[in-house]
Amino acid sequence: MQSAVYDWIDRSVHDPDSGKAVVLAQQFGATWFHIPGMAQIGTWVFEWRRPLIDLSDDVLLLDDQPGVEQWARGKFPERRFYRLLVLSQAPYAALVSLNGDRVIPWLP
């Protein structure tokens, strides 16, 4: 289950030609719980993977809390920014470019 979500994020936003990305997301458990089929399987994983200590991840996943986007934009001005949204109907999750140029639906 975790690998399906991470794979979708990585293949959607990782682009070696465009540089690194930041994805702002609510708790991992709240994300998988809303994707059909995943809640029935379940997992003990409720938090996103921890970033590397130097924050050099190609796709840096951060908790979407007040002030985090502003802090991350100051720390990583060269990165592309996305927000992971959980939806109540299909496609159930989407990555939205905070530059306003892309919406990437959940496609397992």
C-alpha positions in Angstrom: 0.0 0.0 0.0 2.7 2.5 0.9 4.6 1.7 -2.2 1.6 2.4 -4.4 1.2 5.9 -2.9 4.9 6.7 -3.0 5.3 5.4 -6.5 2.4 7.6 -7.7 3.9 10.7 -6.1 7.4 10.0 -7.3 6.5 9.3 -10.9 4.1 12.3 -10.9 6.4 15.0 -9.6 10.0 13.7 -9.9 11.6 15.2 -13.0 15.4 15.2 -13.3 15.2 17.9 -15.9 13.0 20.2 -13.8 14.8 19.8 -10.5 13.6 18.7 -7.1 10.1 19.0 -5.7 8.3 19.6 -2.4 5.0 17.9 -1.7 2.8 19.3 1.1 0.5 16.6 2.5 -1.7 15.8 5.4 -0.9 12.7 7.5 -0.2 9.6 5.4 -2.9 7.7 7.3 -5.5 10.3 6.3 -4.4 9.9 2.7 -4.5 6.1 2.3 -7.7 5.9 4.3 -9.6 7.8 1.6 -8.3 5.8 -1.4 -10.8 2.9 -2.2 -9.5 -0.5 -1.2 -6.7 0.7 0.9 -8.7 1.2 4.1 -9.9 -2.4 3.8 -6.3 -3.6 3.7 -5.1 -1.2 6.4 -1.5 -0.5 7.6 0.2 0.5 10.8 1.9 3.4 8.8 0.3 6.7 9.6 3.2 9.2 8.9 5.1 9.9 5.7 8.7 8.7 5.4 11.2 10.9 7.1 13.3 13.1 4.9 17.0 12.8 4.7 18.8 14.7 7.5 20.1 17.3 5.0 16.7 17.6 3.3 18.2 16.7 -0.1 15.4 14.3 -1.1 14.4 14.6 -4.8 10.8 14.6 -3.6 10.6 16.1 -0.1 7.3 15.3 1.7 6.3 17.8 4.3 3.4 18.0 6.7 0.9 20.5 5.4 0.7 22.6 8.5 0.3 26.4 8.9 3.6 28.1 8.1 5.3 25.1 6.5 4.8 26.2 2.9 6.2 29.7 3.6 9.2 28.1 5.5 9.8 25.6 2.7 9.6 28.3 -0.1 12.2 30.3 1.8 14.5 27.3 2.3 14.0 25.8 -1.2 13.2 28.6 -3.7 14.4 26.5 -6.6 12.0 23.6 -6.0 8.6 23.0 -7.6 5.8 22.8 -5.0 2.7 20.6 -4.9 -0.1 20.0 -2.5 -1.6 16.5 -2.1 -5.4 16.8 -1.8 -7.7 14.1 -0.5 -11.0 14.1 -2.3 -14.4 12.6 -1.4 -15.0 11.1 -4.9 -12.9 9.8 -7.8 -10.0 10.3 -8.3 -9.9 10.4 -4.4 -6.5 12.1 -4.3 -4.7 14.6 -6.5 -1.4 16.4 -6.6 -1.9 20.1 -7.4 0.9 22.2 -8.6 1.1 25.3 -6.4 2.3 27.2 -9.6 -1.3 26.5 -10.9 -0.2 24.7 -14.0 -1.0 21.0 -13.2 -3.4 18.7 -11.5 -2.3 15.1 -11.3 -5.1 12.7 -10.3 -4.5 9.5 -8.3 -3.7 6.7 -10.9 -2.4 3.6 -9.2 
